[in-house]
Amino acid sequence: MTKPSAQGGPEKEIAALVAELEQAEAYEQRLRQLIAEARDQLAAGNVSVALSLLNAALSDIDSAADVVAPSSPAPR
């Protein structure tokens, strides 16, 4: 999540939060599309294509760690 900035004020923080929300919604839509395509391929009997689509979804999740979770390492 973004941190408030002394220079930008609330408007800048709101704009940053809106942009972050839009990015998260686009990410969710991409994952939903990949899952729907995989389901359709399974229904058509194309197991290997479905697995490839699900692998693509997992790769998308791995590469978008900053959308799913904070990118800074957890304290130990």
All heavy atoms as TSV, in Angstrom:
chain	resi	resn	atom	element	x	y	z
A	1	MET	N	N	0.838	-1.164	0.000
A	1	MET	CA	C	0.000	0.000	0.000
A	1	MET	C	C	0.889	1.235	0.000
A	1	MET	O	O	1.988	1.219	0.513
A	1	MET	CB	C	-0.925	-0.002	1.213
A	1	MET	CG	C	-1.859	1.186	1.150
A	1	MET	SD	S	-3.167	1.319	2.396
A	1	MET	CE	C	-3.889	-0.253	2.415
A	2	THR	N	N	0.375	2.318	-0.544
A	2	THR	CA	C	1.159	3.534	-0.600
A	2	THR	C	C	1.132	4.247	0.736
A	2	THR	O	O	0.194	4.098	1.517
A	2	THR	CB	C	0.612	4.467	-1.695
A	2	THR	OG1	O	-0.753	4.752	-1.391
A	2	THR	CG2	C	0.725	3.830	-3.061
A	3	LYS	N	N	2.146	5.064	0.980
A	3	LYS	CA	C	2.227	5.833	2.205
A	3	LYS	C	C	1.897	7.286	1.899
A	3	LYS	O	O	2.235	7.794	0.835
A	3	LYS	CB	C	3.636	5.731	2.791
A	3	LYS	CG	C	3.960	4.328	3.233
A	3	LYS	CD	C	5.320	4.235	3.829
A	3	LYS	CE	C	5.585	2.790	4.216
A	3	LYS	NZ	N	6.943	2.526	4.524
A	4	PRO	N	N	1.215	7.972	2.813
A	4	PRO	CA	C	0.875	9.364	2.567
A	4	PRO	C	C	2.124	10.206	2.370
A	4	PRO	O	O	3.140	10.008	3.014
A	4	PRO	CB	C	0.124	9.797	3.828
A	4	PRO	CG	C	-0.064	8.585	4.655
A	4	PRO	CD	C	0.770	7.486	4.094
A	5	SER	N	N	2.043	11.149	1.489
A	5	SER	CA	C	3.169	12.027	1.212
A	5	SER	C	C	2.852	13.419	1.735
A	5	SER	O	O	1.746	13.924	1.557
A	5	SER	CB	C	3.420	12.083	-0.291
A	5	SER	OG	O	4.345	13.089	-0.590
A	6	ALA	N	N	3.823	14.028	2.363
A	6	ALA	CA	C	3.625	15.373	2.881
A	6	ALA	C	C	3.466	16.372	1.746
A	6	ALA	O	O	2.773	17.366	1.870
A	6	ALA	CB	C	4.803	15.761	3.773
A	7	GLN	N	N	4.089	16.123	0.608
A	7	GLN	CA	C	4.035	17.053	-0.512
A	7	GLN	C	C	2.750	16.918	-1.309
A	7	GLN	O	O	2.217	17.899	-1.789
A	7	GLN	CB	C	5.226	16.833	-1.446
A	7	GLN	CG	C	6.548	17.170	-0.813
A	7	GLN	CD	C	7.710	16.871	-1.751
A	7	GLN	OE1	O	7.562	16.156	-2.719
A	7	GLN	NE2	N	8.858	17.427	-1.434
A	8	GLY	N	N	2.244	15.707	-1.499
A	8	GLY	CA	C	1.120	15.478	-2.386
A	8	GLY	C	C	-0.242	15.655	-1.745
A	8	GLY	O	O	-1.206	15.962	-2.419
A	9	GLY	N	N	-0.319	15.471	-0.464
A	9	GLY	CA	C	-1.590	15.578	0.208
A	9	GLY	C	C	-2.520	14.427	-0.103
A	9	GLY	O	O	-2.152	13.451	-0.756
A	10	PRO	N	N	-3.756	14.554	0.363
A	10	PRO	CA	C	-4.720	13.463	0.198
A	10	PRO	C	C	-5.059	13.165	-1.267
A	10	PRO	O	O	-5.304	12.018	-1.619
A	10	PRO	CB	C	-5.961	13.954	0.935
A	10	PRO	CG	C	-5.601	15.208	1.624
A	10	PRO	CD	C	-4.281	15.651	1.141
A	11	GLU	N	N	-5.077	14.187	-2.116
A	11	GLU	CA	C	-5.421	13.953	-3.522
A	11	GLU	C	C	-4.419	13.019	-4.192
A	11	GLU	O	O	-4.801	12.125	-4.944
A	11	GLU	CB	C	-5.491	15.274	-4.300
A	11	GLU	CG	C	-6.599	16.199	-3.848
A	11	GLU	CD	C	-6.217	17.066	-2.656
A	11	GLU	OE1	O	-5.005	17.112	-2.302
A	11	GLU	OE2	O	-7.115	17.677	-2.065
A	12	LYS	N	N	-3.146	13.217	-3.908
A	12	LYS	CA	C	-2.116	12.374	-4.501
A	12	LYS	C	C	-2.226	10.948	-3.968
A	12	LYS	O	O	-2.075	9.980	-4.728
A	12	LYS	CB	C	-0.732	12.950	-4.206
A	12	LYS	CG	C	0.376	12.245	-4.937
A	12	LYS	CD	C	1.700	12.949	-4.758
A	12	LYS	CE	C	2.767	12.240	-5.561
A	12	LYS	NZ	N	4.050	12.927	-5.470
A	13	GLU	N	N	-2.504	10.807	-2.696
A	13	GLU	CA	C	-2.653	9.473	-2.104
A	13	GLU	C	C	-3.873	8.763	-2.695
A	13	GLU	O	O	-3.813	7.575	-3.020
A	13	GLU	CB	C	-2.778	9.559	-0.590
A	13	GLU	CG	C	-2.885	8.190	0.058
A	13	GLU	CD	C	-2.980	8.242	1.570
A	13	GLU	OE1	O	-3.035	9.331	2.152
A	13	GLU	OE2	O	-3.014	7.157	2.170
A	14	ILE	N	N	-4.972	9.495	-2.856
A	14	ILE	CA	C	-6.178	8.903	-3.441
A	14	ILE	C	C	-5.906	8.452	-4.870
A	14	ILE	O	O	-6.292	7.352	-5.270
A	14	ILE	CB	C	-7.355	9.901	-3.379
A	14	ILE	CG1	C	-7.807	10.060	-1.928
A	14	ILE	CG2	C	-8.520	9.435	-4.261
A	14	ILE	CD1	C	-8.800	11.180	-1.701
A	15	ALA	N	N	-5.217	9.286	-5.647
A	15	ALA	CA	C	-4.891	8.920	-7.028
A	15	ALA	C	C	-4.022	7.669	-7.068
A	15	ALA	O	O	-4.216	6.790	-7.911
A	15	ALA	CB	C	-4.197	10.080	-7.725
A	16	ALA	N	N	-3.069	7.565	-6.150
A	16	ALA	CA	C	-2.197	6.387	-6.094
A	16	ALA	C	C	-3.000	5.139	-5.712
A	16	ALA	O	O	-2.792	4.063	-6.276
A	16	ALA	CB	C	-1.066	6.614	-5.098
A	17	LEU	N	N	-3.923	5.283	-4.775
A	17	LEU	CA	C	-4.750	4.144	-4.365
A	17	LEU	C	C	-5.687	3.704	-5.495
A	17	LEU	O	O	-5.898	2.508	-5.694
A	17	LEU	CB	C	-5.548	4.493	-3.110
A	17	LEU	CG	C	-4.728	4.620	-1.826
A	17	LEU	CD1	C	-5.597	5.166	-0.695
A	17	LEU	CD2	C	-4.116	3.294	-1.433
A	18	VAL	N	N	-6.233	4.661	-6.218
A	18	VAL	CA	C	-7.106	4.332	-7.354
A	18	VAL	C	C	-6.310	3.587	-8.418
A	18	VAL	O	O	-6.766	2.575	-8.964
A	18	VAL	CB	C	-7.764	5.604	-7.932
A	18	VAL	CG1	C	-8.405	5.331	-9.280
A	18	VAL	CG2	C	-8.798	6.158	-6.953
A	19	ALA	N	N	-5.101	4.057	-8.708
A	19	ALA	CA	C	-4.253	3.382	-9.697
A	19	ALA	C	C	-3.908	1.972	-9.237
A	19	ALA	O	O	-3.925	1.024	-10.035
A	19	ALA	CB	C	-2.981	4.196	-9.934
A	20	GLU	N	N	-3.615	1.811	-7.955
A	20	GLU	CA	C	-3.299	0.491	-7.412
A	20	GLU	C	C	-4.505	-0.437	-7.510
A	20	GLU	O	O	-4.376	-1.621	-7.877
A	20	GLU	CB	C	-2.864	0.638	-5.952
A	20	GLU	CG	C	-2.357	-0.620	-5.312
A	20	GLU	CD	C	-1.844	-0.396	-3.897
A	20	GLU	OE1	O	-1.455	0.731	-3.554
A	20	GLU	OE2	O	-1.832	-1.367	-3.128
A	21	LEU	N	N	-5.693	0.077	-7.223
A	21	LEU	CA	C	-6.917	-0.716	-7.327
A	21	LEU	C	C	-7.180	-1.135	-8.767
A	21	LEU	O	O	-7.529	-2.286	-9.040
A	21	LEU	CB	C	-8.103	0.072	-6.770
A	21	LEU	CG	C	-9.463	-0.616	-6.837
A	21	LEU	CD1	C	-9.455	-1.917	-6.039
A	21	LEU	CD2	C	-10.547	0.313	-6.326
A	22	GLU	N	N	-6.993	-0.220	-9.704
A	22	GLU	CA	C	-7.183	-0.552	-11.119
A	22	GLU	C	C	-6.210	-1.628	-11.571
A	22	GLU	O	O	-6.575	-2.535	-12.331
A	22	GLU	CB	C	-7.039	0.705	-11.980
A	22	GLU	CG	C	-8.198	1.672	-11.815
A	22	GLU	CD	C	-7.968	3.003	-12.502
A	22	GLU	OE1	O	-6.829	3.287	-12.937
A	22	GLU	OE2	O	-8.940	3.781	-12.590
A	23	GLN	N	N	-4.980	-1.538	-11.106
A	23	GLN	CA	C	-3.976	-2.552	-11.445
A	23	GLN	C	C	-4.379	-3.913	-10.869
A	23	GLN	O	O	-4.269	-4.937	-11.550
A	23	GLN	CB	C	-2.614	-2.115	-10.904
A	23	GLN	CG	C	-1.490	-3.046	-11.266
A	23	GLN	CD	C	-0.158	-2.589	-10.678
A	23	GLN	OE1	O	-0.115	-1.862	-9.697
A	23	GLN	NE2	N	0.919	-3.035	-11.281
A	24	ALA	N	N	-4.861	-3.932	-9.647
A	24	ALA	CA	C	-5.285	-5.186	-9.022
A	24	ALA	C	C	-6.500	-5.776	-9.739
A	24	ALA	O	O	-6.590	-6.996	-9.922
A	24	ALA	CB	C	-5.595	-4.956	-7.545
A	25	GLU	N	N	-7.419	-4.920	-10.171
A	25	GLU	CA	C	-8.592	-5.414	-10.897
A	25	GLU	C	C	-8.200	-5.990	-12.251
A	25	GLU	O	O	-8.749	-7.014	-12.677
A	25	GLU	CB	C	-9.615	-4.292	-11.066
A	25	GLU	CG	C	-10.331	-3.952	-9.770
A	25	GLU	CD	C	-11.239	-2.741	-9.883
A	25	GLU	OE1	O	-11.082	-1.933	-10.827
A	25	GLU	OE2	O	-12.111	-2.601	-9.014
A	26	ALA	N	N	-7.266	-5.367	-12.937
A	26	ALA	CA	C	-6.790	-5.897	-14.217
A	26	ALA	C	C	-6.098	-7.246	-14.011
A	26	ALA	O	O	-6.275	-8.177	-14.808
A	26	ALA	CB	C	-5.843	-4.902	-14.881
A	27	TYR	N	N	-5.334	-7.356	-12.952
A	27	TYR	CA	C	-4.649	-8.607	-12.605
A	27	TYR	C	C	-5.679	-9.712	-12.359
A	27	TYR	O	O	-5.559	-10.818	-12.879
A	27	TYR	CB	C	-3.801	-8.352	-11.361
A	27	TYR	CG	C	-3.195	-9.566	-10.733
A	27	TYR	CD1	C	-2.095	-10.190	-11.307
A	27	TYR	CD2	C	-3.705	-10.088	-9.551
A	27	TYR	CE1	C	-1.523	-11.309	-10.715
A	27	TYR	CE2	C	-3.149	-11.198	-8.962
A	27	TYR	CZ	C	-2.054	-11.805	-9.550
A	27	TYR	OH	O	-1.507	-12.905	-8.973
A	28	GLU	N	N	-6.711	-9.393	-11.576
A	28	GLU	CA	C	-7.755	-10.369	-11.293
A	28	GLU	C	C	-8.450	-10.804	-12.584
A	28	GLU	O	O	-8.713	-11.996	-12.790
A	28	GLU	CB	C	-8.785	-9.778	-10.337
A	28	GLU	CG	C	-9.948	-10.710	-10.058
A	28	GLU	CD	C	-11.078	-10.046	-9.296
A	28	GLU	OE1	O	-11.069	-8.817	-9.111
A	28	GLU	OE2	O	-11.999	-10.785	-8.901
A	29	GLN	N	N	-8.723	-9.859	-13.454
A	29	GLN	CA	C	-9.392	-10.186	-14.715
A	29	GLN	C	C	-8.538	-11.118	-15.576
A	29	GLN	O	O	-9.050	-12.053	-16.187
A	29	GLN	CB	C	-9.729	-8.901	-15.482
A	29	GLN	CG	C	-10.548	-9.140	-16.721
A	29	GLN	CD	C	-11.889	-9.792	-16.426
A	29	GLN	OE1	O	-12.508	-9.564	-15.406
A	29	GLN	NE2	N	-12.330	-10.651	-17.331
A	30	ARG	N	N	-7.219	-10.860	-15.632
A	30	ARG	CA	C	-6.318	-11.739	-16.398
A	30	ARG	C	C	-6.360	-13.163	-15.847
A	30	ARG	O	O	-6.435	-14.132	-16.606
A	30	ARG	CB	C	-4.879	-11.220	-16.355
A	30	ARG	CG	C	-4.596	-10.083	-17.285
A	30	ARG	CD	C	-3.107	-9.795	-17.420
A	30	ARG	NE	N	-2.369	-9.706	-16.172
A	30	ARG	CZ	C	-2.209	-8.610	-15.457
A	30	ARG	NH1	N	-2.741	-7.477	-15.847
A	30	ARG	NH2	N	-1.512	-8.633	-14.347
A	31	LEU	N	N	-6.313	-13.290	-14.526
A	31	LEU	CA	C	-6.358	-14.624	-13.912
A	31	LEU	C	C	-7.696	-15.310	-14.182
A	31	LEU	O	O	-7.729	-16.501	-14.507
A	31	LEU	CB	C	-6.107	-14.535	-12.407
A	31	LEU	CG	C	-4.682	-14.209	-11.987
A	31	LEU	CD1	C	-4.591	-14.135	-10.468
A	31	LEU	CD2	C	-3.696	-15.213	-12.532
A	32	ARG	N	N	-8.786	-14.584	-14.061
A	32	ARG	CA	C	-10.101	-15.165	-14.339
A	32	ARG	C	C	-10.185	-15.648	-15.786
A	32	ARG	O	O	-10.746	-16.710	-16.058
A	32	ARG	CB	C	-11.213	-14.157	-14.065
A	32	ARG	CG	C	-11.477	-13.923	-12.605
A	32	ARG	CD	C	-12.623	-12.924	-12.404
A	32	ARG	NE	N	-12.873	-12.696	-11.015
A	32	ARG	CZ	C	-13.673	-13.444	-10.259
A	32	ARG	NH1	N	-14.269	-14.492	-10.779
A	32	ARG	NH2	N	-13.850	-13.157	-8.989
A	33	GLN	N	N	-9.630	-14.867	-16.707
A	33	GLN	CA	C	-9.662	-15.250	-18.117
A	33	GLN	C	C	-8.857	-16.528	-18.358
A	33	GLN	O	O	-9.306	-17.429	-19.059
A	33	GLN	CB	C	-9.132	-14.112	-18.993
A	33	GLN	CG	C	-9.191	-14.400	-20.475
A	33	GLN	CD	C	-10.607	-14.601	-20.974
A	33	GLN	OE1	O	-11.534	-13.947	-20.527
A	33	GLN	NE2	N	-10.775	-15.528	-21.897
A	34	LEU	N	N	-7.667	-16.604	-17.770
A	34	LEU	CA	C	-6.852	-17.813	-17.921
A	34	LEU	C	C	-7.554	-19.033	-17.341
A	34	LEU	O	O	-7.547	-20.119	-17.935
A	34	LEU	CB	C	-5.488	-17.623	-17.254
A	34	LEU	CG	C	-4.482	-16.784	-18.021
A	34	LEU	CD1	C	-3.286	-16.450	-17.135
A	34	LEU	CD2	C	-4.031	-17.519	-19.267
A	35	ILE	N	N	-8.199	-18.870	-16.202
A	35	ILE	CA	C	-8.896	-19.991	-15.570
A	35	ILE	C	C	-10.098	-20.413	-16.413
A	35	ILE	O	O	-10.359	-21.613	-16.593
A	35	ILE	CB	C	-9.304	-19.629	-14.127
A	35	ILE	CG1	C	-8.034	-19.518	-13.251
A	35	ILE	CG2	C	-10.275	-20.652	-13.543
A	35	ILE	CD1	C	-8.248	-18.884	-11.905
A	36	ALA	N	N	-10.837	-19.455	-16.958
A	36	ALA	CA	C	-11.981	-19.782	-17.813
A	36	ALA	C	C	-11.523	-20.515	-19.073
A	36	ALA	O	O	-12.157	-21.489	-19.504
A	36	ALA	CB	C	-12.742	-18.513	-18.181
A	37	GLU	N	N	-10.417	-20.063	-19.654
A	37	GLU	CA	C	-9.881	-20.740	-20.833
A	37	GLU	C	C	-9.447	-22.166	-20.494
A	37	GLU	O	O	-9.680	-23.098	-21.278
A	37	GLU	CB	C	-8.721	-19.959	-21.420
A	37	GLU	CG	C	-9.136	-18.660	-22.089
A	37	GLU	CD	C	-7.948	-17.839	-22.574
A	37	GLU	OE1	O	-6.851	-18.399	-22.750
A	37	GLU	OE2	O	-8.129	-16.634	-22.774
A	38	ALA	N	N	-8.820	-22.348	-19.331
A	38	ALA	CA	C	-8.398	-23.680	-18.910
A	38	ALA	C	C	-9.614	-24.583	-18.710
A	38	ALA	O	O	-9.608	-25.749	-19.126
A	38	ALA	CB	C	-7.578	-23.598	-17.622
A	39	ARG	N	N	-10.663	-24.060	-18.099
A	39	ARG	CA	C	-11.901	-24.832	-17.896
A	39	ARG	C	C	-12.486	-25.257	-19.242
A	39	ARG	O	O	-12.892	-26.408	-19.420
A	39	ARG	CB	C	-12.900	-23.988	-17.123
A	39	ARG	CG	C	-14.212	-24.711	-16.830
A	39	ARG	CD	C	-15.296	-23.782	-16.352
A	39	ARG	NE	N	-15.556	-22.811	-17.407
A	39	ARG	CZ	C	-15.745	-21.502	-17.198
A	39	ARG	NH1	N	-15.714	-21.011	-15.985
A	39	ARG	NH2	N	-15.990	-20.695	-18.204
A	40	ASP	N	N	-12.513	-24.331	-20.197
A	40	ASP	CA	C	-13.046	-24.646	-21.525
A	40	ASP	C	C	-12.219	-25.722	-22.222
A	40	ASP	O	O	-12.760	-26.613	-22.880
A	40	ASP	CB	C	-13.114	-23.387	-22.393
A	40	ASP	CG	C	-14.127	-22.377	-21.873
A	40	ASP	OD1	O	-14.980	-22.739	-21.030
A	40	ASP	OD2	O	-14.052	-21.203	-22.313
A	41	GLN	N	N	-10.903	-25.636	-22.060
A	41	GLN	CA	C	-10.028	-26.635	-22.670
A	41	GLN	C	C	-10.217	-28.004	-22.021
A	41	GLN	O	O	-10.207	-29.031	-22.711
A	41	GLN	CB	C	-8.565	-26.197	-22.593
A	41	GLN	CG	C	-8.227	-25.020	-23.475
A	41	GLN	CD	C	-8.429	-25.322	-24.951
A	41	GLN	OE1	O	-8.184	-26.429	-25.422
A	41	GLN	NE2	N	-8.887	-24.327	-25.685
A	42	LEU	N	N	-10.410	-28.021	-20.708
A	42	LEU	CA	C	-10.687	-29.297	-20.029
A	42	LEU	C	C	-12.009	-29.886	-20.515
A	42	LEU	O	O	-12.100	-31.092	-20.755
A	42	LEU	CB	C	-10.738	-29.101	-18.515
A	42	LEU	CG	C	-9.396	-29.030	-17.803
A	42	LEU	CD1	C	-9.601	-28.667	-16.336
A	42	LEU	CD2	C	-8.632	-30.330	-17.933
A	43	ALA	N	N	-13.019	-29.049	-20.662
A	43	ALA	CA	C	-14.317	-29.520	-21.141
A	43	ALA	C	C	-14.214	-30.085	-22.555
A	43	ALA	O	O	-14.942	-31.014	-22.910
A	43	ALA	CB	C	-15.337	-28.387	-21.098
A	44	ALA	N	N	-13.284	-29.539	-23.346
A	44	ALA	CA	C	-13.089	-30.019	-24.719
A	44	ALA	C	C	-12.157	-31.228	-24.768
A	44	ALA	O	O	-11.909	-31.768	-25.847
A	44	ALA	CB	C	-12.527	-28.889	-25.579
A	45	GLY	N	N	-11.635	-31.635	-23.618
A	45	GLY	CA	C	-10.757	-32.801	-23.566
A	45	GLY	C	C	-9.301	-32.504	-23.848
A	45	GLY	O	O	-8.509	-33.418	-24.042
A	46	ASN	N	N	-8.937	-31.247	-23.850
A	46	ASN	CA	C	-7.552	-30.840	-24.126
A	46	ASN	C	C	-6.804	-30.602	-22.810
A	46	ASN	O	O	-6.547	-29.465	-22.418
A	46	ASN	CB	C	-7.533	-29.574	-24.985
A	46	ASN	CG	C	-8.230	-29.781	-26.302
A	46	ASN	OD1	O	-8.149	-30.850	-26.889
A	46	ASN	ND2	N	-8.930	-28.759	-26.764
A	47	VAL	N	N	-6.456	-31.696	-22.151
A	47	VAL	CA	C	-5.833	-31.608	-20.830
A	47	VAL	C	C	-4.490	-30.883	-20.889
A	47	VAL	O	O	-4.201	-30.029	-20.040
A	47	VAL	CB	C	-5.673	-33.013	-20.214
A	47	VAL	CG1	C	-4.933	-32.948	-18.889
A	47	VAL	CG2	C	-7.028	-33.668	-20.041
A	48	SER	N	N	-3.673	-31.179	-21.874
A	48	SER	CA	C	-2.343	-30.559	-21.931
A	48	SER	C	C	-2.436	-29.053	-22.162
A	48	SER	O	O	-1.662	-28.281	-21.589
A	48	SER	CB	C	-1.482	-31.212	-23.019
A	48	SER	OG	O	-2.069	-31.039	-24.287
A	49	VAL	N	N	-3.401	-28.617	-22.963
A	49	VAL	CA	C	-3.586	-27.176	-23.189
A	49	VAL	C	C	-4.058	-26.514	-21.894
A	49	VAL	O	O	-3.586	-25.439	-21.522
A	49	VAL	CB	C	-4.583	-26.915	-24.342
A	49	VAL	CG1	C	-4.872	-25.428	-24.491
A	49	VAL	CG2	C	-4.058	-27.498	-25.649
A	50	ALA	N	N	-4.982	-27.183	-21.186
A	50	ALA	CA	C	-5.473	-26.651	-19.914
A	50	ALA	C	C	-4.333	-26.521	-18.901
A	50	ALA	O	O	-4.234	-25.508	-18.202
A	50	ALA	CB	C	-6.579	-27.540	-19.364
A	51	LEU	N	N	-3.477	-27.522	-18.835
A	51	LEU	CA	C	-2.337	-27.448	-17.910
A	51	LEU	C	C	-1.399	-26.308	-18.282
A	51	LEU	O	O	-0.877	-25.616	-17.407
A	51	LEU	CB	C	-1.582	-28.776	-17.896
A	51	LEU	CG	C	-2.274	-29.914	-17.153
A	51	LEU	CD1	C	-1.508	-31.222	-17.341
A	51	LEU	CD2	C	-2.415	-29.586	-15.681
A	52	SER	N	N	-1.192	-26.104	-19.560
A	52	SER	CA	C	-0.346	-24.992	-20.001
A	52	SER	C	C	-0.951	-23.658	-19.583
A	52	SER	O	O	-0.231	-22.750	-19.136
A	52	SER	CB	C	-0.167	-25.019	-21.518
A	52	SER	OG	O	0.577	-26.132	-21.902
A	53	LEU	N	N	-2.262	-23.523	-19.722
A	53	LEU	CA	C	-2.927	-22.286	-19.314
A	53	LEU	C	C	-2.817	-22.076	-17.801
A	53	LEU	O	O	-2.595	-20.953	-17.337
A	53	LEU	CB	C	-4.388	-22.308	-19.746
A	53	LEU	CG	C	-4.632	-22.165	-21.243
A	53	LEU	CD1	C	-6.066	-22.519	-21.587
A	53	LEU	CD2	C	-4.295	-20.760	-21.706
A	54	LEU	N	N	-2.977	-23.145	-17.040
A	54	LEU	CA	C	-2.847	-23.027	-15.585
A	54	LEU	C	C	-1.409	-22.706	-15.180
A	54	LEU	O	O	-1.183	-21.940	-14.230
A	54	LEU	CB	C	-3.353	-24.296	-14.907
A	54	LEU	CG	C	-4.861	-24.520	-15.045
A	54	LEU	CD1	C	-5.247	-25.884	-14.489
A	54	LEU	CD2	C	-5.651	-23.422	-14.369
A	55	ASN	N	N	-0.443	-23.262	-15.897
A	55	ASN	CA	C	0.959	-22.893	-15.644
A	55	ASN	C	C	1.189	-21.427	-15.949
A	55	ASN	O	O	1.933	-20.741	-15.229
A	55	ASN	CB	C	1.903	-23.772	-16.462
A	55	ASN	CG	C	2.120	-25.116	-15.826
A	55	ASN	OD1	O	2.041	-25.266	-14.616
A	55	ASN	ND2	N	2.398	-26.116	-16.651
A	56	ALA	N	N	0.559	-20.923	-16.996
A	56	ALA	CA	C	0.666	-19.496	-17.321
A	56	ALA	C	C	0.062	-18.652	-16.197
A	56	ALA	O	O	0.616	-17.604	-15.839
A	56	ALA	CB	C	-0.025	-19.200	-18.645
A	57	ALA	N	N	-1.054	-19.123	-15.631
A	57	ALA	CA	C	-1.666	-18.403	-14.513
A	57	ALA	C	C	-0.727	-18.383	-13.307
A	57	ALA	O	O	-0.569	-17.351	-12.647
A	57	ALA	CB	C	-2.999	-19.038	-14.141
A	58	LEU	N	N	-0.083	-19.514	-13.023
A	58	LEU	CA	C	0.869	-19.558	-11.908
A	58	LEU	C	C	2.055	-18.649	-12.153
A	58	LEU	O	O	2.531	-17.962	-11.238
A	58	LEU	CB	C	1.336	-20.998	-11.671
A	58	LEU	CG	C	0.304	-21.931	-11.061
A	58	LEU	CD1	C	0.832	-23.355	-11.023
A	58	LEU	CD2	C	-0.107	-21.462	-9.685
A	59	SER	N	N	2.529	-18.615	-13.376
A	59	SER	CA	C	3.633	-17.711	-13.713
A	59	SER	C	C	3.217	-16.256	-13.528
A	59	SER	O	O	3.994	-15.433	-13.043
A	59	SER	CB	C	4.087	-17.936	-15.151
A	59	SER	OG	O	4.664	-19.202	-15.285
A	60	ASP	N	N	1.985	-15.956	-13.906
A	60	ASP	CA	C	1.467	-14.594	-13.732
A	60	ASP	C	C	1.413	-14.231	-12.252
A	60	ASP	O	O	1.774	-13.128	-11.857
A	60	ASP	CB	C	0.081	-14.497	-14.366
A	60	ASP	CG	C	-0.340	-13.075	-14.651
A	60	ASP	OD1	O	0.525	-12.185	-14.705
A	60	ASP	OD2	O	-1.553	-12.846	-14.830
A	61	ILE	N	N	0.988	-15.178	-11.429
A	61	ILE	CA	C	0.939	-14.946	-9.983
A	61	ILE	C	C	2.342	-14.710	-9.436
A	61	ILE	O	O	2.572	-13.781	-8.662
A	61	ILE	CB	C	0.263	-16.131	-9.266
A	61	ILE	CG1	C	-1.224	-16.172	-9.617
A	61	ILE	CG2	C	0.476	-16.048	-7.752
A	61	ILE	CD1	C	-1.930	-17.440	-9.192
A	62	ASP	N	N	3.296	-15.539	-9.855
A	62	ASP	CA	C	4.674	-15.392	-9.374
A	62	ASP	C	C	5.294	-14.070	-9.796
A	62	ASP	O	O	6.030	-13.448	-9.035
A	62	ASP	CB	C	5.544	-16.538	-9.883
A	62	ASP	CG	C	5.268	-17.843	-9.177
A	62	ASP	OD1	O	4.669	-17.812	-8.084
A	62	ASP	OD2	O	5.652	-18.889	-9.713
A	63	SER	N	N	5.010	-13.639	-11.014
A	63	SER	CA	C	5.645	-12.409	-11.509
A	63	SER	C	C	4.957	-11.153	-10.998
A	63	SER	O	O	5.514	-10.070	-11.093
A	63	SER	CB	C	5.671	-12.402	-13.036
A	63	SER	OG	O	4.361	-12.332	-13.548
A	64	ALA	N	N	3.775	-11.289	-10.441
A	64	ALA	CA	C	3.037	-10.133	-9.952
A	64	ALA	C	C	2.978	-10.126	-8.431
A	64	ALA	O	O	1.969	-9.768	-7.847
A	64	ALA	CB	C	1.637	-10.122	-10.542
A	65	ALA	N	N	4.057	-10.478	-7.794
A	65	ALA	CA	C	4.079	-10.576	-6.329
A	65	ALA	C	C	3.723	-9.260	-5.653
A	65	ALA	O	O	3.121	-9.246	-4.595
A	65	ALA	CB	C	5.440	-11.047	-5.856
A	66	ASP	N	N	4.057	-8.129	-6.283
A	66	ASP	CA	C	3.755	-6.847	-5.662
A	66	ASP	C	C	2.262	-6.552	-5.663
A	66	ASP	O	O	1.789	-5.759	-4.872
A	66	ASP	CB	C	4.524	-5.722	-6.341
A	66	ASP	CG	C	4.191	-5.597	-7.817
A	66	ASP	OD1	O	3.986	-6.637	-8.469
A	66	ASP	OD2	O	4.139	-4.464	-8.313
A	67	VAL	N	N	1.482	-7.206	-6.519
A	67	VAL	CA	C	0.043	-7.039	-6.507
A	67	VAL	C	C	-0.583	-7.957	-5.471
A	67	VAL	O	O	-1.497	-7.581	-4.749
A	67	VAL	CB	C	-0.573	-7.346	-7.902
A	67	VAL	CG1	C	-2.085	-7.273	-7.867
A	67	VAL	CG2	C	-0.032	-6.368	-8.934
A	68	VAL	N	N	-0.045	-9.157	-5.355
A	68	VAL	CA	C	-0.601	-10.155	-4.446
A	68	VAL	C	C	-0.193	-9.892	-3.010
A	68	VAL	O	O	-0.994	-10.001	-2.097
A	68	VAL	CB	C	-0.148	-11.579	-4.869
A	68	VAL	CG1	C	-0.664	-12.619	-3.912
A	68	VAL	CG2	C	-0.617	-11.861	-6.279
A	69	ALA	N	N	1.044	-9.532	-2.778
A	69	ALA	CA	C	1.577	-9.334	-1.438
A	69	ALA	C	C	2.666	-8.268	-1.493
A	69	ALA	O	O	3.221	-8.005	-2.557
A	69	ALA	CB	C	2.147	-10.637	-0.906
A	70	PRO	N	N	2.972	-7.683	-0.379
A	70	PRO	CA	C	4.063	-6.699	-0.367
A	70	PRO	C	C	5.355	-7.314	-0.908
A	70	PRO	O	O	5.653	-8.481	-0.651
A	70	PRO	CB	C	4.219	-6.340	1.108
A	70	PRO	CG	C	2.927	-6.736	1.748
A	70	PRO	CD	C	2.384	-7.876	0.937
A	71	SER	N	N	6.106	-6.527	-1.649
A	71	SER	CA	C	7.325	-7.059	-2.253
A	71	SER	C	C	8.520	-7.030	-1.302
A	71	SER	O	O	9.533	-7.640	-1.586
A	71	SER	CB	C	7.659	-6.295	-3.532
A	71	SER	OG	O	7.749	-4.925	-3.264
A	72	SER	N	N	8.406	-6.328	-0.190
A	72	SER	CA	C	9.507	-6.316	0.769
A	72	SER	C	C	9.487	-7.610	1.578
A	72	SER	O	O	8.425	-8.126	1.904
A	72	SER	CB	C	9.407	-5.100	1.687
A	72	SER	OG	O	8.175	-5.122	2.365
A	73	PRO	N	N	10.661	-8.142	1.891
A	73	PRO	CA	C	10.712	-9.409	2.640
A	73	PRO	C	C	10.143	-9.254	4.043
A	73	PRO	O	O	10.214	-8.188	4.642
A	73	PRO	CB	C	12.199	-9.751	2.668
A	73	PRO	CG	C	12.896	-8.472	2.402
A	73	PRO	CD	C	11.963	-7.605	1.601
A	74	ALA	N	N	9.562	-10.327	4.531
A	74	ALA	CA	C	9.001	-10.327	5.870
A	74	ALA	C	C	10.124	-10.297	6.904
A	74	ALA	O	O	11.169	-10.918	6.714
A	74	ALA	CB	C	8.146	-11.562	6.077
A	75	PRO	N	N	9.929	-9.573	8.002
A	75	PRO	CA	C	10.950	-9.549	9.063
A	75	PRO	C	C	11.064	-10.905	9.717
A	75	PRO	O	O	10.090	-11.620	9.864
A	75	PRO	CB	C	10.436	-8.486	10.040
A	75	PRO	CG	C	8.986	-8.318	9.731
A	75	PRO	CD	C	8.771	-8.752	8.316
A	76	ARG	N	N	12.282	-11.253	10.124
A	76	ARG	CA	C	12.515	-12.552	10.771
A	76	ARG	C	C	12.817	-12.384	12.214
A	76	ARG	O	O	13.307	-11.499	12.715
A	76	ARG	CB	C	13.666	-13.270	10.091
A	76	ARG	CG	C	13.261	-13.688	8.716
A	76	ARG	CD	C	14.361	-14.483	8.086
A	76	ARG	NE	N	13.905	-14.919	6.788
A	76	ARG	CZ	C	14.428	-15.910	6.125
A	76	ARG	NH1	N	15.432	-16.569	6.631
A	76	ARG	NH2	N	13.992	-16.250	4.965
